Amino acid sequence: MDELKLRDVVVSEKKQTIVVSGGGLVGLSVALLLAEGLPSSVRIHVLESRVPVPSDDRERGAGNFDARSTALSYSTYQIYEQINVWSELLPLLAPIQSIHVSRRNRFGSSQLHAVDQGWDALGWVAENQVLADVLLDAVQASDQISISFGVKIRQRSLASRSCEATAPSHTNTSS
């Protein structure tokens, strides 16, 4: 999935701006984590090539992402709790109550059950678009993060800590 590829983060010393290349699930999460951990004087700007479907034109979960889902682990829960999106996400998630591990036509299997561990869930499943909607809402609500849509990165240089990007004249920017 393109939106889950490792994204470059470039720091500009002069303006104290961090540029996150990619506004998918990872890019939005990274931007929110940076905003949570850095001084408010540091600006974060997300560059995303896709132009989102306007929220007025769709129901939650019917935007730019396909119909795939992602399993969220306990570590992901901790990250989303830290960036203050977990309480909004939880009602939209399906808990994983049990996991059956086996190998077809082979002897043996394992079964894990949340209740046996005293846990509410072993993990959670989120539709990618629903997850993206919640993360994008949090990014757009942040005073520290801005995002531009329809932007293509042409060249980036970690040595000079810079990047060149092109944007159509109709580029949407928020925050």
Contact map, one row per residue, 1 for C-alpha under 8 A:
1111100000000000000000000000000000000000000000000000000000000000000000000000000000000000000000000000000000000000000000000000000000000000000000000000000000000000000000000000000
1111100000000000000000000000000000000000000000000000000000000000000000000000000000000000000000000000000000000000000000000000000000000000000000000000000000000000000000000000000
1111100000000000000001111110000000000000000000000000000000000000000000000000000000000000000000000000000000000000000000000000000000000000000000000000000000000000000000000000000
1111110000000000000000011100000000000000000000000000000000000000000000000000000000000000000000000000000000000000000000000000000000000000000000000000000000000000000000000000000
1111111000000000000000000100000000000000000000000000000000000000000000000000000000000000000000000000000000000000000000000000000000000000000000000000000000000000000000000000000
0001111100000000000000000100000000000000000000000000000000000000000000000000000000000000000000000000000000000000000000000000000000000000000000000000000000000000000000000000000
0000111110000000000111000110000000000000000000000000000000000000000000000000000000000000000000000000000000000000000000000000000000000000000000000000000000000000000000000000000
0000011111000000000110000000000000000000000000000000000000000000000000000000000000000000000000000000000000000000000000000000000000000000000000000000000000000000000000000000000
0000001111100000011110000000000000000000000000000000000000000000000000000000000000000000000000000000000000000000000000000000000000000000000000000000000000000000000000000000000
0000000111110000011100000000000000000000000000000000000000000000000000000000000000000000000000000000000000000000000000000000000000000000000000000000000000000100111000000000000
0000000011111001111000000000000000000000000000000000000000000000000000000000000000000000000000000000000000000000000000000000000000000000000000000000000000000000110000000000000
0000000001111111110000000000000000000000000000000000000000000000000000000000000000000000000000000000000000000000000000000000000000000000000000000000000000000000110000000000000
0000000000111111100000000000000000000000000000000000000000000000000000000000000000000000000000000000000000000000000000000000000000000000000000000000000000000000000000000000000
0000000000011111000000000000000000000000000000000000000000000000000000000000000000000000000000000000000000000000000000000000000000000000000000000000000000000000000000000000000
0000000000011111100000000000000000000000000000000000000000000000000000000000000000000000000000000000000000000000000000000000000000000000000000000000000000000000000000000000000
0000000000111111110000000000000000000000111000000000000000000000000000000000000000000000000000000000000000000000000000000000000000000000000000000000000000000000000000000000000
0000000000111011111000000000000000000000011110000000000000000000000000000000000000000000000000000000000000000000000000000000000000000000000000000000000000000000000000000000000
0000000011110001111100000000000000000000011110000000000000000000000000000000000000000000000000000000000000000000000000000000000000000000000000000000000000000000000000000000000
0000000011100000111110000000000000000000000111100000000000000000000000000000000000000000000000000000000000000000000000000000000000000000000000000000000000000000000000000000000
0000001111000000011111100010011000000000000111100000000000000000000000000000000000000000000000000000000000000000000000000000000000000000000000000000000000000000000000000000000
0000001110000000001111100010000000000000000001110000000000000000000000000000000000000000000000000000000000000000000000000000000000000000000000000000000010000000000000000000000
0010001000000000000111110111000000000000000001111000000000000000000000000000000000000000000000000000000000000000000000000000000000000000000000000000000000000000000000000000000
0010000000000000000111111111000000000000000001111000000000000000000000000000000000000000000000000000000000000000000000000000000000000000000000000010000000000000000000000000000
0011000000000000000001111111000000000000000000010000000000000000000000000000000000000000000000000000000000000000000000000000000000010000000000000000000000000000000000000000000
0011000000000000000000111111100000000000000000000000000000000000000000000000000000000000000000000000000000000000000000000000000100110010000000000000000000000000000000000000000
0011111000000000000001111111110000000000000000000000000000000000000000000000000000000000000000000000000000000000000000000000000000000000000000000000000000000000000000000000000
0010001000000000000111111111111000000000000001000000000000000000000000000000000000000000000000000000000000000000000000000000000000000000000000000000000000000000000000000000000
0000000000000000000001111111111100000000000001000000000000000000000000000000000000000000000000000000000000000000000000000000000000010011001000000000000000000000000000000000000
0000000000000000000000001111111110000000000000000000000000000000000000000000000000000000000000000000000000000000000000000000000000000010000000000000000000000000000000000000000
0000000000000000000100000111111111000000000000000000000000000000000000000000000000000000000000000000000000000000000000000000000000000000000000000000000000000000000000000000000
0000000000000000000100000011111111100000000111000000000000000000000000000000000000000000000000000000000000000000000000000000000000000000001000001000000000000000000000000000000
0000000000000000000000000001111111110000000000000000000000000000000000000000000000100000000000000000000000000000000000000000000000000000011000001000000000000000000000000000000
0000000000000000000000000000111111111000000000000000000000000000000000000000001001100000000000000000000000000000000000000000000000000000000000000000000000000000000000000000000
0000000000000000000000000000011111111100000100000000000000000000000000000000000000000000000000000000000000000000000000000000000000000000000000000000000000000000000000000000000
0000000000000000000000000000001111111111001100000000000000000000000000000000000000000000000000000000000000000000000000000000000000000000000000011000000000000000000000000000000
0000000000000000000000000000000111111100000000000000000000000000000000000000000001100000000000000000000000000000000000000000000000000000000000000000000000000000000000000000000
0000000000000000000000000000000011111110000000000000000000000000000000000000000000000000000000000000000000000000000000000000000000000000000000000000000000000000000000000000000
0000000000000000000000000000000001111111010000000000000000000000000000000000000000000000000000000000000000000000000000000000000000000000000000000000000000000000000000000000000
0000000000000000000000000000000000101111110000000000000000000000000000000000000000000000000000000000000000000000000000000000000000000000000000000000000000000000000000000000000
0000000000000000000000000000000000100111111000000000000000000000000000000000000000000000000000000000000000000000000000000000000000000000000000010000000000000000000000000000000
0000000000000001000000000000000000000011111000000000000000000000000000000000000000000000000000000000000000000000000000000000000000000000000000010000000000000000000000000000000
0000000000000001110000000000000000000111111100000000000000000000000000000000000000000000000000000000000000000000000000000000000000000000000000010000000000000000000000000000000
0000000000000001110000000000000000100001111110000000000000000000000000000000000000000000000000000000000000000000000000000000000000000000000000011100000000000000000000000000000
0000000000000000111100000000001001100000011111000000000000000000000000000000000000000000000000000000000000000000000000000000000000000000000000011100000000000000000000000000000
0000000000000000111100000000001000000000001111100000000000000000000000000000000000000000000000000000000000000000000000000000000000000000000000001111000000000000000000000000000
0000000000000000001111100011001000000000000111110000000000000000000000000000000000000000000000000000000000000000000000000000000000000000000000001111000000000000000000000000000
0000000000000000001111100000000000000000000011111000000000000000000000000000000000000000000000000000000000000000000000000000000000000000000000000011101100000000000000000000000
0000000000000000000011110000000000000000000001111110000000000000000000000000000000000000000000000000000000000000000000000000000000000000000000000011111100000000000000000000000
0000000000000000000001100000000000000000000000111110000000000000000000000000000000000000000000000000000000000000000000000000000000000000000000000000111100000000000000000000000
0000000000000000000000000000000000000000000000011111000000000001000000000000000000000000000000000000000000000000000000000000000000000000000000000000111000000000000000000000000
0000000000000000000000000000000000000000000000011111100000000000000000000000000000000000000000000000000000000000000000000000000000000000000000000000110000000000000000000011000
0000000000000000000000000000000000000000000000000111110000000011000000000000000000000000000000000000000000000000000000000000000000000000000000000000100000000000000000000000000
0000000000000000000000000000000000000000000000000011111011000011000000000000000000000000000000000000000000000000000000000000000000000000000000000000000000000000000000000000000
0000000000000000000000000000000000000000000000000001111111000000000000000000000000000000000000000000000000000000000000000000000000000000000000000000000000000000000000000000000
0000000000000000000000000000000000000000000000000000111111110000000000000000000000000000000000000000000000000000000000000000000000000000000000000000000000000000000000000000000
0000000000000000000000000000000000000000000000000000011111100000000000000000000000000000000000000000000000000000000000000000000000000000000000000000000000000000000000000000000
0000000000000000000000000000000000000000000000000000111111100000000000000000000000000000000000000000000000000000000000000000000000000000000000000000000000000000000000000000000
0000000000000000000000000000000000000000000000000000111111110110000000000000000000000000000000000000000000000000000000000000000000000000000000000000000000000000000000000000000
0000000000000000000000000000000000000000000000000000001111111100000000000000000000000000000000000000000000000000000000000000000000000000000000000000000000000000000000000000000
0000000000000000000000000000000000000000000000000000001001111110000000000000000000000000000000000000000000000000000000000000000011001000000000000000000000000000000000000000000
0000000000000000000000000000000000000000000000000000000000111110000000000000000000000000000000000000000000000000000000000000001111001000000000000000000000000000000000000000000
0000000000000000000000000000000000000000000000000000000001111111100000000000000000000000000000000000000000000000000000000000000010000000000000000000000000000000000000000000000
0000000000000000000000000000000000000000000000000001100001011111100000000000000000000000000000000000000000000000000000000000000010000000000000000000000000000000000000000000000
0000000000000000000000000000000000000000000000000101100000000111110000000000000000000000000000000000000000000000000000000000000010000000000000000000000000000000000000000000000
0000000000000000000000000000000000000000000000000000000000000111111100000000000000000000000000000000000000000000000000000000000110010000000000000000000000000000000000000000000
0000000000000000000000000000000000000000000000000000000000000001111100000000000000000000000000000000000000000000000000000000000110000000000000000000000000000000000000000000000
0000000000000000000000000000000000000000000000000000000000000000111110000000000000000000000000000000000000000000000000000000001110000000000000000000000000000000000000000000000
0000000000000000000000000000000000000000000000000000000000000000111111000000000000000000000000000000000000000000000000000000001100000000000000000000000000000000000000000000000
0000000000000000000000000000000000000000000000000000000000000000001111100000000000000000000000000000000000000000000000000000111100000000000000000000000000000000000000000000000
0000000000000000000000000000000000000000000000000000000000000000000111110000000000000000000000000000000000000000000000000000111100000000000000000000000000000000000000000000000
0000000000000000000000000000000000000000000000000000000000000000000011111000000000000000000000000000000000000000000000000011110000000000000000000000000000000000000000000000000
0000000000000000000000000000000000000000000000000000000000000000000001111111100000000000000000000000000000000000000000000011110000000000000000000000000000000000000000000000000
0000000000000000000000000000000000000000000000000000000000000000000000111111100000000000000000000000000000000000000000000111000000000000000000000000000000000000000000000000000
0000000000000000000000000000000000000000000000000000000000000000000000011111110000000000000000000000000000000000000000000110000000000000000000000000000000000000000000000000000
0000000000000000000000000000000000000000000000000000000000000000000000011111111000000000000000000000000000000000000000000000000000000000000000000000000000000000000000000000000
0000000000000000000000000000000000000000000000000000000000000000000000011111111100000000000000000000000000000000000000000000000000000000000000000000000000000000000000000000000
0000000000000000000000000000000000000000000000000000000000000000000000011111111110000100000000000000000000000000000000000000000000000000000000000000000000000000000000000000000
0000000000000000000000000000000000000000000000000000000000000000000000000111111111000000000000000000000000000000000000000000000000000000000000000000000000000000000000000000000
0000000000000000000000000000000010000000000000000000000000000000000000000011111111100000000000000000000000000000000000000000000000000000000000000000000000000000000000000000000
0000000000000000000000000000000000000000000000000000000000000000000000000001111111111100000000000000000000000000000000000000000000000000000000000000000000000000000000000000000
0000000000000000000000000000000000000000000000000000000000000000000000000000111111111110000000000000000000000000000000000000000000000000000000000000000000000000000000000000000
0000000000000000000000000000000010010000000000000000000000000000000000000000011111111000000000000000000000000000000000000000000000000000000000000000000000000000000000000000000
0000000000000000000000000000000110010000000000000000000000000000000000000000001111111100000000000000000000000000000000000000000000000000000000000000000000000000000000000000000
0000000000000000000000000000000000000000000000000000000000000000000000000000000111111110000000000000000000000000000000000000000000000000000000000000000000000000000000000000000
0000000000000000000000000000000000000000000000000000000000000000000000000000000111111111100000000000000000000000000000000000000000000110010000000000000000000000000000000000000
0000000000000000000000000000000000000000000000000000000000000000000000000000100110111111110000000000000000000000000000000000000000000000000000000000000000000000000000000000000
0000000000000000000000000000000000000000000000000000000000000000000000000000000010011111111000000000000000000000000000000000000000000000000000000000000000000000000000000000000
0000000000000000000000000000000000000000000000000000000000000000000000000000000000001111111100000000000000000000000000000000000000000100000000000000000000000000000000000000000
0000000000000000000000000000000000000000000000000000000000000000000000000000000000001111111110000000000000000000000000000000000000100100000000000000000000000000000000000000000
0000000000000000000000000000000000000000000000000000000000000000000000000000000000000111111110000000000000000000000000000000000000000000000000000000000000000000000000000000000
0000000000000000000000000000000000000000000000000000000000000000000000000000000000000011111110000000000000000000000000000000000000000000000000000000000000000000000000000000000
0000000000000000000000000000000000000000000000000000000000000000000000000000000000000001111111000000000000000000000000000000010001000000000000000000000000000000000000000000000
0000000000000000000000000000000000000000000000000000000000000000000000000000000000000000111111100000000000000000000000000001111000000000000000000000000000000000000000000000000
0000000000000000000000000000000000000000000000000000000000000000000000000000000000000000000111110000000000000000000000000001110000000000000000000000000000000000000000000000000
0000000000000000000000000000000000000000000000000000000000000000000000000000000000000000000011111000000000000000000000011111100000000000000000000000000000000000000000000000000
0000000000000000000000000000000000000000000000000000000000000000000000000000000000000000000001111110000000000000010000001111100000000000000000000000000000000000000000000000000
0000000000000000000000000000000000000000000000000000000000000000000000000000000000000000000000111110000000000000111000011110000000000000000000000000000000000000000000000000000
0000000000000000000000000000000000000000000000000000000000000000000000000000000000000000000000011111000000000011110000001100000000000000000000000000000000000000000000000000000
0000000000000000000000000000000000000000000000000000000000000000000000000000000000000000000000011111100000000011100000000000000000000000000000000000000000000000000000000000000
0000000000000000000000000000000000000000000000000000000000000000000000000000000000000000000000000111110000001111000000000000000000000000000000000000000000000000000000000000000
0000000000000000000000000000000000000000000000000000000000000000000000000000000000000000000000000011111000001110000000000000000000000000000000000000000000000000000000000000000
0000000000000000000000000000000000000000000000000000000000000000000000000000000000000000000000000001111101011100000000000000000000000000000000000000000000000000000000000000000
0000000000000000000000000000000000000000000000000000000000000000000000000000000000000000000000000000111111111000000000000000000000000000000000000000000000000000000000000000000
0000000000000000000000000000000000000000000000000000000000000000000000000000000000000000000000000000011111000000000000000000000000000000000000000000000000000000000000000000000
0000000000000000000000000000000000000000000000000000000000000000000000000000000000000000000000000000001111100000000000000000000000000000000000000000000000000000000000000000000
0000000000000000000000000000000000000000000000000000000000000000000000000000000000000000000000000000011111110000000000000000000000000000000000000000000000000000000000000000000
0000000000000000000000000000000000000000000000000000000000000000000000000000000000000000000000000000001011111000000000000000000000000000000000000000000000000000000000000000000
0000000000000000000000000000000000000000000000000000000000000000000000000000000000000000000000000000011001111100000000000000000000000000000000000000000000000000000000000000000
0000000000000000000000000000000000000000000000000000000000000000000000000000000000000000000000000001111000111110000000000000000000000000000000000000000000000000000000000000000
0000000000000000000000000000000000000000000000000000000000000000000000000000000000000000000000000001110000011111000000000000000000000000000000000000000000000000000000000000000
0000000000000000000000000000000000000000000000000000000000000000000000000000000000000000000000000111100000001111100000000000000000000000000000000000000000000000000000000000000
0000000000000000000000000000000000000000000000000000000000000000000000000000000000000000000000000111000000000111110100000000000000000000000000000000000000000000000000000000000
0000000000000000000000000000000000000000000000000000000000000000000000000000000000000000000000001110000000000011111110000100000000000000000000000000000000000000000000000000000
0000000000000000000000000000000000000000000000000000000000000000000000000000000000000000000000011100000000000001111111111100000000000000000000000000000000000000000000000000000
0000000000000000000000000000000000000000000000000000000000000000000000000000000000000000000000001000000000000000111111111000000000000000000000000000000000000000000000000000000
0000000000000000000000000000000000000000000000000000000000000000000000000000000000000000000000000000000000000001111111100000000000000000000000000000000000000000000000000000000
0000000000000000000000000000000000000000000000000000000000000000000000000000000000000000000000000000000000000000111111100000000000000000000000000000000000000000000000000000000
0000000000000000000000000000000000000000000000000000000000000000000000000000000000000000000000000000000000000000011111110000000000000000000000000000000000000000000000000000000
0000000000000000000000000000000000000000000000000000000000000000000000000000000000000000000000000000000000000000011111111100000000000000000000000000000000000000000000000000000
0000000000000000000000000000000000000000000000000000000000000000000000000000000000000000000000101000000000000000011001111100000000000000000000000000000000000000000000000000000
0000000000000000000000000000000000000000000000000000000000000000000000000000000000000000000000111100000000000000011000111111000000000000000000000000000000000000000000000000000
0000000000000000000000000000000000000000000000000000000000000000000000001100000000000000000000111100000000000000110000111111000000000000000000000000000000000000000000000000000
0000000000000000000000000000000000000000000000000000000000000000000000111100000000000000000000111000000000000000000000001111100000000000000000000000000000000000000000000000000
0000000000000000000000000000000000000000000000000000000000000000000000111000000000000000000011110000000000000000000000001111110000000000000000000000000000000000000000000000000
0000000000000000000000000000000000000000000000000000000000000000000011110000000000000000000011110000000000000000000000000011111000000000000000000000000000000000000000000000000
0000000000000000000000000000000000000000000000000000000000000000000011110000000000000000000111000000000000000000000000000001111101100000000000000000000000000000000000000000000
0000000000000000000000000000000000000000000000000000000000001000001111000000000000000000000010000000000000000000000000000000111111100000000000000000000000000000000000000000000
0000000000000000000000001000000000000000000000000000000000001000111111000000000000000000000000000000000000000000000000000000011111110000000000000000000000000000000000000000000
0000000000000000000000000000000000000000000000000000000000011111111000000000000000000000000000000000000000000000000000000000001111111000000000000000000000000000000000000000000
0000000000000000000000000000000000000000000000000000000000011000000000000000000000000000000100000000000000000000000000000000011111111100000000000000000000000000000000000000000
0000000000000000000000001000000000000000000000000000000000000000000000000000000000000000100000000000000000000000000000000000011111111110000000000000000000000000000000000000000
0000000000000000000000011001000000000000000000000000000000000000100000000000000000000000000000000000000000000000000000000000000111111111000000000000000000000000000000000000000
0000000000000000000000000000000000000000000000000000000000011000000000000000000000000000000000000000000000000000000000000000000011111111100000000000000000000000000000000000000
0000000000000000000000000000000000000000000000000000000000000000000000000000000000001001100000000000000000000000000000000000000001111111110000000000000000000000000000000000000
0000000000000000000000001001100000000000000000000000000000000000000000000000000000001000000000000000000000000000000000000000000000111111111000000000000000000000000000000000000
0000000000000000000000000001000000000000000000000000000000000000000000000000000000000000000000000000000000000000000000000000000000011111111100000000000000000000000000000000000
0000000000000000000000000000000000000000000000000000000000000000000000000000000000000000000000000000000000000000000000000000000000001111111110000000000000000000000000000000000
0000000000000000000000000000000100000000000000000000000000000000000000000000000000001000000000000000000000000000000000000000000000000111111111000000000000000000000000000000000
0000000000000000000000000001001100000000000000000000000000000000000000000000000000000000000000000000000000000000000000000000000000000011111111001110000000000000000000000000000
0000000000000000000000000000000000000000000000000000000000000000000000000000000000000000000000000000000000000000000000000000000000000001111111101110000000000000000000000000011
0000000000000000000000000000000000000000000000000000000000000000000000000000000000000000000000000000000000000000000000000000000000000000111111100000000000000000000000000000001
0000000000000000000000000000000000000000000000000000000000000000000000000000000000000000000000000000000000000000000000000000000000000000011111111100000000000000000000000000001
0000000000000000000000000000000000000000000000000000000000000000000000000000000000000000000000000000000000000000000000000000000000000000000111111100000000000000000000000000001
0000000000000000000000000000000000100001111100000000000000000000000000000000000000000000000000000000000000000000000000000000000000000000000001111100000000000000000000000000001
0000000000000000000000000000001100100000001111000000000000000000000000000000000000000000000000000000000000000000000000000000000000000000001101111110000000000000000000000000001
0000000000000000000000000000000000000000001111000000000000000000000000000000000000000000000000000000000000000000000000000000000000000000001101111111000000000000000000000000111
0000000000000000000000100000000000000000000011110000000000000000000000000000000000000000000000000000000000000000000000000000000000000000001100001111100000000000000000000000111
0000000000000000000000000000000000000000000011110000000000000000000000000000000000000000000000000000000000000000000000000000000000000000000000000111111000000000000000000011110
0000000000000000000000000000000000000000000000111111000000000000000000000000000000000000000000000000000000000000000000000000000000000000000000000011111000000000000000000011100
0000000000000000000000000000000000000000000000011110000000000000000000000000000000000000000000000000000000000000000000000000000000000000000000000001111100000000000000110011000
0000000000000000000000000000000000000000000000111100000000000000000000000000000000000000000000000000000000000000000000000000000000000000000000000001111110000000000011110010000
0000000000000000000000000000000000000000000000111000000000000000000000000000000000000000000000000000000000000000000000000000000000000000000000000000011111000000000011100000000
0000000000000000000010000000000000000000000000000000000000000000000000000000000000000000000000000000000000000000000000000000000000000000000000000000001111110000001111000000000
0000000000000000000000000000000000000000000000000000000000000000000000000000000000000000000000000000000000000000000000000000000000000000000000000000000111110000001111000000000
0000000000000000000000000000000000000000000000000000000000000000000000000000000000000000000000000000000000000000000000000000000000000000000000000000000011111000001110000000000
0000000000000000000000000000000000000000000000000000000000000000000000000000000000000000000000000000000000000000000000000000000000000000000000000000000011111100111100000000000
0000000000000000000000000000000000000000000000000000000000000000000000000000000000000000000000000000000000000000000000000000000000000000000000000000000000111111111000000000000
0000000001000000000000000000000000000000000000000000000000000000000000000000000000000000000000000000000000000000000000000000000000000000000000000000000000011111110000000000000
0000000000000000000000000000000000000000000000000000000000000000000000000000000000000000000000000000000000000000000000000000000000000000000000000000000000001111110000000000000
0000000000000000000000000000000000000000000000000000000000000000000000000000000000000000000000000000000000000000000000000000000000000000000000000000000000001111110000000000000
0000000001110000000000000000000000000000000000000000000000000000000000000000000000000000000000000000000000000000000000000000000000000000000000000000000000011111111000000000000
0000000001110000000000000000000000000000000000000000000000000000000000000000000000000000000000000000000000000000000000000000000000000000000000000000000000011111111100000000000
0000000001000000000000000000000000000000000000000000000000000000000000000000000000000000000000000000000000000000000000000000000000000000000000000000000011111000111110000000000
0000000000000000000000000000000000000000000000000000000000000000000000000000000000000000000000000000000000000000000000000000000000000000000000000000000011110000011111000000000
0000000000000000000000000000000000000000000000000000000000000000000000000000000000000000000000000000000000000000000000000000000000000000000000000000001111100000001111100000000
0000000000000000000000000000000000000000000000000000000000000000000000000000000000000000000000000000000000000000000000000000000000000000000000000000001111000000000111110000000
0000000000000000000000000000000000000000000000000000000000000000000000000000000000000000000000000000000000000000000000000000000000000000000000000000011100000000000011111110000
0000000000000000000000000000000000000000000000000000000000000000000000000000000000000000000000000000000000000000000000000000000000000000000000000000011000000000000001111110000
0000000000000000000000000000000000000000000000000000000000000000000000000000000000000000000000000000000000000000000000000000000000000000000000000000000000000000000000111110000
0000000000000000000000000000000000000000000000000000000000000000000000000000000000000000000000000000000000000000000000000000000000000000000000000000000000000000000000111111000
0000000000000000000000000000000000000000000000000010000000000000000000000000000000000000000000000000000000000000000000000000000000000000000000000001111000000000000000111111100
0000000000000000000000000000000000000000000000000010000000000000000000000000000000000000000000000000000000000000000000000000000000000000000000000001110000000000000000000111110
0000000000000000000000000000000000000000000000000000000000000000000000000000000000000000000000000000000000000000000000000000000000000000000000000111100000000000000000000011111
0000000000000000000000000000000000000000000000000000000000000000000000000000000000000000000000000000000000000000000000000000000000000000000100000111000000000000000000000001111
0000000000000000000000000000000000000000000000000000000000000000000000000000000000000000000000000000000000000000000000000000000000000000000111111110000000000000000000000000111
